[in-house]
Amino acid sequence: MTIYRNCNGITRRNVIQLGLNGFMGMGMAQGLLRRALAADSGAAPKMEAKSCILIWLDGGPSHYETFDPKPLAPREVRGEFDPISTKVTGIFFSQHLTRLASIADKLAVVRSICHNQTIHGGGNHYMITGAPPRVPVGCGAYVSFHPSLGSVTAHTRGNKDGLPAYFSIPSMTRSGGPSFLGAQYAPFVVPDDPNQSSFRVRDVALPSGITDERFVRRENIRSRVDRLQRINAAAAADPVRVLDEYHEQSKHLMQSQQAQAAFALNKEPDTVRDRYGRNTFGQRALLARRLVEAGVPFITLNEGGWDHHGQIFKALNERLPQIDNTVATLIEDLNERGLLDSTLVLLLGEFGRTPKVNVDAGRDHWSQSMSVMLAGAQIPGGQIIGATDRAGYNAVDRVLSPENFVSSVYKKLGILPDKVLYTPQGRPTHLVSDPTPISELFA
């Protein structure tokens, strides 16, 4: 399996070293915090999406080589790829997005989101939480000063039929955690490769060598121990209670028929698996569709390797066709199954790339302009929202912020973006400081 690295050398597996990839994707540091109280600031918006699939292109995908080509810019700006027509007259994508171009009538692309975080850690945090970092955040930082989109959705919507409400595949994004909401709202991480015949999701089946009878005996012993009276009167803050909750969640997963069915990719027809692509990303996207069918509210596909400081055109010649095919197939498949109107599909990273191609034939970090693709959830398709200047340096029309983007996602999911949450210390925290959604995304 390919392990992608960003410019700082941090890999997707470094999250393990920081204690953030335990059961449910989160370590015990935040797990000791109690569940935050929630304060409603009004009637919840109409829920237009039952589920959200966030396809996160970690590292910062180039807007030039995806959804905002600049054919009239100088060669050192426009790069090597040509624009192509889409199904919608007047809308052009870059040359490798042929499948997405063919379904452009189902897509909305925002070309004018910008912010001031030019480092991976800060940009990731801002786009995934809607809150700028409180302090400067470096390239390799994994921080969670504010609850992520997935964790807030899990906190608000809860789980169903024993399945966690928030999945992150194959790892948690660097700011995808629950912050003060508590470890129970961290993502359930599925690190294994579903493209392998040996694919098996941890905590969904009994470990090898453990029979059903042995499992029942262990549960009976555990139940008797749990009935013993706690000596410490302050046991409510006991970290063992958090472990108990994790144990119960794991047990429910093993006993849930819905969980067993959702992960059974071998039940999919070969034609469907081939259509998604017989590669790791393709099969993860298929797994995401199955989780949507099982009622999971939030799924992140954390796809690394988009930090192209060098040889960007060579790299994207290989990767973009795969991404294009799989994302287009996911949208088409959801539509054919009657699920697209109730599923929000997002494709983005932490920022765009620099206008000028550097001496290493790459593009560097650039947060003054970026593109975000959205589909489903009754979003009016076939539209471009906002614009950058002729050379793609800056957003110049309908300039939008990460807060506007995150507020739109929350509103689609029936969550008030101006909701106030309370930390365990009682400090009120706005879910999004500017709760103004992007109006064009709503019919």
N, C-alpha and C positions, 0 to 999 in steps of 0.2 A: 504494500500500500504506500502511495506517495505521501510524504510528510512535507507540507508546505511551510516555508519560513518567510517572515516579513523582514524588513531591512535591519531590525534589531537582533535578528537571529532567534527570536522566540518562536517556538513551534506550538502547534495546537495541543501537544501533550504536556507543555509546561504548566498548564492549569492543574495537573495532578500534583506537581511539586509544591504548589501553593496551597494545597489542601482544599481545593475548590471542586474536586471531582469525586467526592465520595458518593454514597448512595443519595439519589435525587440530585446529584451534581453539585452539592454544596458541603463544605466542611462544618465543624462544630462551632466555629467562632461566632457565626451569626445564628447558629441553631439554638443557642442558649437564650436568645431573645424571644419574648412572648409575642403572640399574634397582635398586630396593631389593631387599634380600634378604628372603625371607619365612620366618617361623618358625611352624610348625603347633603349636598348643597342644592338639591332640587330633584325634579323627576328625571329618571334616567332616559337618555335618548332612545329612539327606536333602534332595536338591534337588527342591523342589516347583514351581519355576518355571524354565523354560529361558530366558525373556526377561522383561524388565520395561519397561513404558511408563510413564514419569513425566510426568504432565501438570502442569506447574508454572504456577500462576496468580500471576505476579509482581506484587508490590505488597501482597498480603495480602487475600484474599477474605473478605467478611463471613460469619461463621457464622450470623448472624441471617437473612440473605437467602438462605441455601443450605440447610444441613442441620440447623440448630438454631433453628427459629423459636420465638418466645416470645409467644404470643397473649395470655397473662394479664398480661404486663408493662405498665407505663404506656405511653401512646402514643409518648412521646419515646424510649422504649427499643425497643418492638416494631417501630416503623417502619410503612411503608405496605403491606407485603405480607402476605397471609394464609397460614396453613398449609394444606396439602392432605394428604389421606390417601394412603397408599402401598399397594402390593400386600400389605404385611405389616400386620396389624391392630395398632394402637397406635403405629405409627411414622409421623411426619409430617415432610414436607419443606416448604420454602417454595414459593410458588405457581408460580414459573417452572420448577421442576424436574419437569415432568409426565412426561417420558419416563423419567427416572431413577426416579421414583416407581413407574412401571409395572413396573420390573424390580428393585425393592427386595429381592426374595428372593435376588438374586444379589450384593447389596452388603453390605459391612460399613462402618459409619461410626463413627469414634472421635471423640467429642465432648469429650474431657477431656485433650488434650495441651496443656501450657503450658510456658512458659520465661520467661527474664528479659531477652530481647533485643528491645527495642521499636523498633529502627532497622532499616531494610531490610537493610543489609549484614550485621549481626550475626544477624538472624533467618534470612536466607537461608543463611548459613554453618552455623548450628546445625542446621537442618532437613535440609540436603543432605549434611552430613558426619557428623552425630551428635556433633560436637565443638564446644563453645562457643568463640568467638573468644578468642585469648590476650590481646588488648588491645581497648579500645573501638573499634568499627567504625562509621563514619558511614554516612549514607544512601546516598551515591554510591559507596561502596567496592566494588571488585572484589578480593576477597582469597581466598587458599587456604592457610590455615594447616594444613590437614589434607586428605587425599585425599577426593574426593567419592564418592558411591554409584556413579556411572557409571564413574569411573576405577578404583576398587577392583574392580568387576566385570570390567572389561576386563583388568586386571592378573591377576586370578585365572582367568578363563575363556578369555582369548585370542580371536583372531578366527577366521573360518572362510571358506574359499573366496575369499580375497582381500578380503573385506569387513571394515572396521573393526569392533571389538567395541562401540564406544560412539559413538552419534550424538547430536547436539543440534541441534534444528530450531526456529527459524531462526538461533539464536545460542546461545552458551554462557551458562548461568546465571552470575550473578556469583561464585559459589563452586563452580562445576561442574568445576573443573580437577583435575589430578592431584597438585598439591603436590610432595612429594619423590619420588613414584613416577617422575617423568620425563615429558617431553613426549610420548613415544610412547603415553601413556595418556590424553591429552587427547581431547576429543570431536572427531569429524569433523563439521564444521558444514555444514549445507545451507541457505544464506541465501535462496535464490530462492523465488519463489512458485509452488507446484505447481498453483495454480488458473489460471495463465496458460498460454496455448497455446505460448508460447516457453520453457516450463520446461525447464531443462537443468542437470544437476548438474555442477559443476566437477570436474575430475580423473577423470571417468568416461568421457570421450571425448577424442580428440585435438583440440587447438586448431584453429580454422579455418585452412586453408592448409597444414596439416601432413599429408602423405600417409603411408600405412603404410610405404612404402619409405624416405621421409625419416626417419621415426621409427626404423626399424631401423638406418639408417646412423649416426644420432646415438648410439644405444645401443652400437653397435660401437666408436665413437670413445671413448665414456665408459668402456667396459670396458677398453680398452687403457690409458687414463690411470689407471684404478683399479688396474691390475696393477703400476704403477710402485712401486718400493720407497719407503716413506716415509723421509725423512731424519731426522725427529725421532723419537727412540726413545720419547718419551712420547706418541706419536700416539693412544694409546687414549683420551686425553681431548680429542682434536681435535674441535671442533664440526662439522667437515665430516662426520664419521661420522654425526652426527645428521641432517644434510641428506641423506646417502646413504640412511639408513633411510627418511626421508620420501619420497625419490625412488622407492625400491623399492615402498613402499606405494601410491604414486600409480600406478606402472606396473602393479601387480597389479590395482588397481581398473579400469584401462582394459582389461585383458586378461581380467577376470573375467566370465563369462557370468552368474553369479549377481547381480553388481552391476548389469549392464546390465538384467537382468530386473526386479530390485527397484525400479528407478527408472522403469520404463516404465508410468507411470500411464495412458497412452493405451490400454493393453491391457485396462484395467478396463471392464466394461460400463457404459454410461451410467446404467443403473438403480442400480448400486452407487455411482457417483460422486454421483448425485443424492441418494441415501439419506444419505451422509455430509454433504452440503451443498456446494453449488457456491460455496464461499467459501474463503479462505486456510486457516483453521483446519481446516475439514472435510477438505480435500485433504491437509493435513499429517498428520492422523490416519489417513487412508487409506494414506499413504506409510509411516507407522509400522507399520500392520498388514502391509504387504508386506515390511518389514524383518524383522518377527518371522517371517514365512514363510521368509525367506532365512536365518534362524538367527542374527540379531544379538541379543546378550544384553541390551543396554541402550540404550533410546531415550528422550531427553527432548524433550518438546514445550514450549518456553519461550514461554508465552503471556502477554504483558505487558498492562498497563492495568488493574490491579485495586487501585490506590491511590486510593480514592474519598473524598477529603477534602471533596468538594462534589458535590451533585446525584447522590447515589448511586442513588436510585430511578429517575431518568431514565436513567442509564447502564445499570443492570442490566435495565431493561425491554427494552433493545435487545440486550444481550450474553448474558444468561443463557439465553434460548431457543436461541440458536445453540450455546452450550456444552452445554446439556442434550441437544439432538438429537444432536450429534456424539459425545459421550462414550457416550451410551446405544447409539447405532448401532455404535460400536467394540466395546463389550462384547458386544452381540448377534451381530455379525459374527464375532468371535473364537469365540463359543460355537457358532455354526452350522458353523464350519469345524473344530471339534474342537480349537481352540487355547486356549480360555479356561482349562482346567485347568492348562496349562503356561505361562500368561502372567499376570504380575502387573500390574494396572492401578492406578495411584495418581493421585489428584487432590487437590492441596493448594497452599498458598502458605506464606509465612514466618510469618504470625500471623493472628489474627482482627481484628475492628474494635471500636471502643469501643461500650459499651452505649448511651450517650446520643447521639442524633442532634445534630450541632452546628448552629450558626447558619447554615451554608452548605448545610444539608440533606445533610451527609455524615457519615461516621464516620472517626475517626482510628485510629492504630495501637493495637493491644491484644494483648498476648502472654499474658494470663492465661487465655484460653480461645480455642480454635480447633477447627475440624472437619476431619477427614481422611477421604476416601472411598477404600475399597479394594475390588477385585474380582478374581476369578480366582485362579489358583495354589492351588486347592482350599481357599480360605478359606470357612468356613461363612457363608453369606449370610443375609440377613434379620435382622441384629442391629445393635443400637446398643451401643457399648462406652463406658462412663463417662457422666457427666452434668455439666452446669453448673447453677448455681443458678437460681432461678425467673426472674431477670432476665438471665441469661447473663453475669454479671460474672466469675465464677470457676469453674474446674473444682472440683467438690466430691465426686464419686464416681469411684472408679478413676482417680485422678490419675496421669497418665503424662507422660513426658518425651520430648524428641527422641531421646535415646539408646534408649529402648524402641522407638520407631518404626523407627529405622534398624537396630537389631538384628533386628527382625522381618523387614525387607526382606532383610537379609543371610542370615538363616536360610532364608527362602523360596528364595533363589538358591543355597543349598548352600554358603554361605560362613560360616565360624566368626566370630561377632561378637566373640569374645574373642581373636581372632588377634593376634599381635604382629608388627608390621612394623618394619624397620630403615631408618633414613635412610642416605644415602651416607656420613655421618660415623659411622655405627655406633650411633646413639642409638635405643634401643627405643621404639616408640610403639604403644600399644594401639589397635586398630582402633576400638573403642567402649569408653569407660571403664566404663559400666554395660551389660554385654552381655545384659541380661534382656529377652527378647522379650515381646510382648503375647500371652499364652497363648490368648486367645479367637480369635485368628486362625489357630489350628492345630487341625485336627480331632482 
